[in-house]
Amino acid sequence: MYQTFKDLYESCQALSSDDNATTLINFKKWLNQGAFKAYKVLNAEYFYKSATDATEDGTYSYPLPFDCSKVHTITITDDNDIQYPVGEFPGTENDWNALVSDGGAEAEYPQYFFIKRNTYEFYPTSSADDYTITVKYKRTIKDMSQADYTTGNITTLASAGTAVTGSGTTWTAAFVGRYFKIDADGVWYEITARSANTGITIAREYGGTAIAAGSEDYTIGEMSLLPEGYQELPIDYAMWMYYLQKENTDMADRYKQNWLEGLLELKQDGGNLTTSGILQETINLVDPNDNIVLSEAE
C-alpha cells in the first residue's frame, strides 16, 4: 500500500499515542532518515527514469527533467525509429565553449552532449525537427516535508487521459513530483506538470471512471521512492528511534527487529528490478551540478 508522508507520521503518532508537537518534528526527521537508509539497499537502476523531448532545427540547448540528479544516457530516435546514441563530451566546460563558439555547425544527429546545470547542450546542433530525444537519468532524492493537499475537488479527468482539472484548488509548481489520486478510485499517479492553479498533468493514463463536470474528492501527497510493499518501512525506524529516546528498551528492540527484518526483505526483494538475482554492473553517470563523470554501483 502506498503511504503519503502524512500517512506515515500520523501512523507514528497513533502507535506511540504521542501527539506532542516536538515529537512530531522528530517523527518527521526519523521517517526521512529511515527512508534514506532504506534507499541504500536498492539497486541504482531503481532510481532511474526516462524523459523525452523533441529536436528543433537550430536549437542546441534543452531543459533537463525537473527531478534529474545525474544524466545516464541521451539518445535521438529518428522518423524511422532508428536510435542514435549521443556521446558525452570528454572535455571541460572551457573546451565545450570553444567547440560551440562558432554557433553554426549543424547535422541531422548531434555527436556530443554537455550538461550545464539545468540544461543539456548538443554539438553539432540538430538540423531535424521532431526527432525524439530520450534522456535516461537518476532521480533527485529529497526529504519529505509536506502534508497532504485536499482543497477543492476534481471536475474533469477523462478515462485514459492525463490532464486533470480542479475547482477551488491552488495547485503550485511545487506539486510536480508529488502523487495524485481520486479518493473513490484509490490509485496513485505521479504529477509531472502544473499548468495553472486548477490544472495538473499526471504521468500515465488515468484508469478509473471518467469525470466530466463532476465534483470528486482527491488527495495530493508526498511519498518516498520506496517500492509499494515497503512504504511503511520507515515507520519501524522512526518508532525504534522514538523508544530509544524514551529509554523503553523492550519496545525499541521490537521495532529495531522489525526494521532490520524489513530492510533485509527489501534488499532481497527490491534490490533488483527483475526476478534475476544478478545486480546491475557499475554505470557511469553525469552530474549536472559539477560536470564530473561519477562511477556509481549503489
MOVEN-V122694 format. One record per residue. N is the residue number from 1. RES is the residue in three letters. SS is DSSP state (hx for helix, st for strand, lp for the rest). OMEGA is omega in radians with two decimals (* if undefined). Layout:
n	res	ss	omega
N	RES	SS	OMEGA
N	RES	SS	OMEGA
This chain:
n	res	ss	omega
1	MET	lp	3.09
2	TYR	lp	-3.08
3	GLN	lp	3.03
4	THR	st	3.11
5	PHE	hx	3.11
6	LYS	hx	3.09
7	ASP	hx	-3.07
8	LEU	hx	-3.07
9	TYR	hx	3.05
10	GLU	hx	3.04
11	SER	hx	3.09
12	CYS	hx	3.12
13	GLN	hx	-3.12
14	ALA	hx	-3.12
15	LEU	hx	-3.09
16	SER	hx	-3.01
17	SER	lp	-3.08
18	ASP	lp	3.12
19	ASP	lp	3.09
20	ASN	lp	-3.07
21	ALA	hx	3.12
22	THR	hx	3.09
23	THR	hx	3.12
24	LEU	hx	3.09
25	ILE	hx	3.13
26	ASN	hx	3.11
27	PHE	hx	-3.14
28	LYS	hx	3.11
29	LYS	hx	-3.10
30	TRP	hx	3.09
31	LEU	hx	3.10
32	ASN	hx	3.09
33	GLN	hx	3.13
34	GLY	hx	3.12
35	ALA	hx	-3.12
36	PHE	hx	3.08
37	LYS	hx	3.11
38	ALA	hx	3.12
39	TYR	hx	-3.01
40	LYS	lp	3.14
41	VAL	lp	-3.13
42	LEU	lp	3.06
43	ASN	lp	-3.12
44	ALA	hx	-3.12
45	GLU	hx	-3.11
46	TYR	hx	-3.06
47	PHE	hx	-3.13
48	TYR	st	3.02
49	LYS	st	3.02
50	SER	st	3.07
51	ALA	st	-3.11
52	THR	st	3.03
53	ASP	st	3.14
54	ALA	st	3.11
55	THR	lp	3.03
56	GLU	lp	-3.13
57	ASP	lp	3.10
58	GLY	lp	-3.14
59	THR	lp	-3.10
60	TYR	lp	-3.06
61	SER	st	-3.10
62	TYR	st	-3.13
63	PRO	st	3.00
64	LEU	lp	3.04
65	PRO	lp	-3.03
66	PHE	lp	-3.06
67	ASP	lp	-3.11
68	CYS	st	3.03
69	SER	st	-3.13
70	LYS	st	3.13
71	VAL	st	3.09
72	HIS	st	3.13
73	THR	st	2.99
74	ILE	st	3.11
75	THR	st	3.07
76	ILE	st	3.07
77	THR	st	-3.06
78	ASP	lp	-3.07
79	ASP	lp	3.11
80	ASN	lp	-3.14
81	ASP	lp	3.03
82	ILE	lp	-3.03
83	GLN	st	3.14
84	TYR	st	3.09
85	PRO	st	3.05
86	VAL	st	-3.07
87	GLY	st	3.03
88	GLU	st	3.13
89	PHE	lp	-3.01
90	PRO	lp	-3.06
91	GLY	lp	-3.14
92	THR	lp	3.10
93	GLU	hx	3.08
94	ASN	hx	3.09
95	ASP	hx	3.14
96	TRP	hx	-3.12
97	ASN	hx	3.09
98	ALA	hx	-3.13
99	LEU	hx	-3.03
100	VAL	lp	-3.01
101	SER	lp	-3.13
102	ASP	lp	3.03
103	GLY	lp	-3.03
104	GLY	lp	-3.07
105	ALA	lp	3.12
106	GLU	st	3.03
107	ALA	st	-3.14
108	GLU	lp	-3.11
109	TYR	lp	3.07
110	PRO	lp	3.11
111	GLN	lp	-3.06
112	TYR	st	2.89
113	PHE	st	3.10
114	PHE	st	-3.09
115	ILE	st	3.05
116	LYS	st	3.14
117	ARG	lp	-3.04
118	ASN	lp	-3.14
119	THR	st	2.93
120	TYR	st	-3.08
121	GLU	st	-3.14
122	PHE	st	2.92
123	TYR	st	-0.22
124	PRO	lp	3.09
125	THR	st	3.13
126	SER	st	3.09
127	SER	lp	-3.08
128	ALA	lp	3.02
129	ASP	lp	2.95
130	ASP	lp	2.87
131	TYR	lp	-3.07
132	THR	st	3.02
133	ILE	st	3.09
134	THR	st	3.11
135	VAL	st	3.01
136	LYS	st	-3.00
137	TYR	st	3.06
138	LYS	st	-3.11
139	ARG	st	3.00
140	THR	lp	3.09
141	ILE	lp	-3.10
142	LYS	lp	3.10
143	ASP	lp	2.95
144	MET	lp	-3.10
145	SER	lp	-2.94
146	GLN	lp	3.01
147	ALA	lp	3.09
148	ASP	lp	3.07
149	TYR	st	-3.07
150	THR	lp	-3.07
151	THR	lp	3.12
152	GLY	lp	3.13
153	ASN	st	-3.10
154	ILE	st	-3.13
155	THR	st	-3.07
156	THR	st	3.01
157	LEU	st	-3.07
158	ALA	lp	3.00
159	SER	lp	-3.06
160	ALA	lp	3.10
161	GLY	lp	3.10
162	THR	lp	-3.13
163	ALA	st	-3.11
164	VAL	st	3.11
165	THR	st	-3.13
166	GLY	st	3.05
167	SER	st	-3.11
168	GLY	lp	-3.11
169	THR	lp	3.00
170	THR	lp	-3.11
171	TRP	lp	-3.09
172	THR	lp	3.11
173	ALA	hx	3.14
174	ALA	hx	-3.13
175	PHE	hx	3.11
176	VAL	lp	-3.07
177	GLY	lp	3.03
178	ARG	lp	-3.04
179	TYR	st	-3.03
180	PHE	st	2.98
181	LYS	st	2.88
182	ILE	st	-3.01
183	ASP	lp	-3.11
184	ALA	lp	-3.12
185	ASP	lp	3.04
186	GLY	lp	-3.12
187	VAL	lp	-3.10
188	TRP	lp	3.11
189	TYR	st	3.10
190	GLU	st	3.09
191	ILE	st	-3.09
192	THR	st	-3.13
193	ALA	st	3.06
194	ARG	st	-3.10
195	SER	st	-3.10
196	ALA	st	3.07
197	ASN	lp	-3.10
198	THR	lp	-3.08
199	GLY	st	3.03
200	ILE	st	3.09
201	THR	st	3.12
202	ILE	st	-2.94
203	ALA	lp	-3.11
204	ARG	lp	-3.04
205	GLU	lp	3.13
206	TYR	lp	-3.06
207	GLY	lp	-3.10
208	GLY	lp	3.13
209	THR	lp	-3.10
210	ALA	lp	3.08
211	ILE	st	3.11
212	ALA	st	-3.10
213	ALA	st	-3.08
214	GLY	st	3.13
215	SER	st	-3.03
216	GLU	st	3.02
217	ASP	lp	-3.08
218	TYR	st	3.04
219	THR	st	2.94
220	ILE	st	-3.08
221	GLY	st	3.06
222	GLU	lp	-3.10
223	MET	st	2.98
224	SER	lp	3.11
225	LEU	lp	-3.13
226	LEU	lp	3.08
227	PRO	lp	-3.02
228	GLU	hx	-3.07
229	GLY	hx	-3.07
230	TYR	hx	-3.12
231	GLN	lp	-3.10
232	GLU	lp	-3.08
233	LEU	hx	3.13
234	PRO	hx	3.09
235	ILE	hx	-3.14
236	ASP	hx	3.12
237	TYR	hx	-3.12
238	ALA	hx	3.14
239	MET	hx	3.04
240	TRP	hx	3.13
241	MET	hx	-3.13
242	TYR	hx	-3.08
243	TYR	hx	2.96
244	LEU	hx	3.13
245	GLN	hx	3.14
246	LYS	lp	-3.13
247	GLU	lp	3.05
248	ASN	lp	-2.99
249	THR	hx	-3.09
250	ASP	hx	-3.13
251	MET	hx	3.11
252	ALA	hx	3.14
253	ASP	hx	3.14
254	ARG	hx	-3.12
255	TYR	hx	3.06
256	LYS	hx	3.12
257	GLN	hx	3.09
258	ASN	hx	-3.12
259	TRP	hx	-3.09
260	LEU	hx	3.10
261	GLU	hx	3.12
262	GLY	hx	3.13
263	LEU	hx	3.11
264	LEU	hx	3.09
265	GLU	hx	3.12
266	LEU	hx	3.14
267	LYS	hx	-3.12
268	GLN	hx	-3.02
269	ASP	hx	-3.02
270	GLY	hx	-3.12
271	GLY	lp	3.10
272	ASN	lp	3.14
273	LEU	lp	3.12
274	THR	lp	3.10
275	THR	lp	3.13
276	SER	lp	3.07
277	GLY	lp	-3.07
278	ILE	lp	3.09
279	LEU	lp	-3.13
280	GLN	lp	3.11
281	GLU	lp	3.13
282	THR	lp	-3.08
283	ILE	st	3.08
284	ASN	st	3.14
285	LEU	st	3.13
286	VAL	st	-3.10
287	ASP	st	-3.11
288	PRO	lp	-3.09
289	ASN	lp	-3.09
290	ASP	lp	3.10
291	ASN	lp	3.08
292	ILE	lp	3.08
293	VAL	st	-3.10
294	LEU	st	3.07
295	SER	st	-3.05
296	GLU	st	2.99
297	ALA	lp	-3.02
298	GLU	lp	*
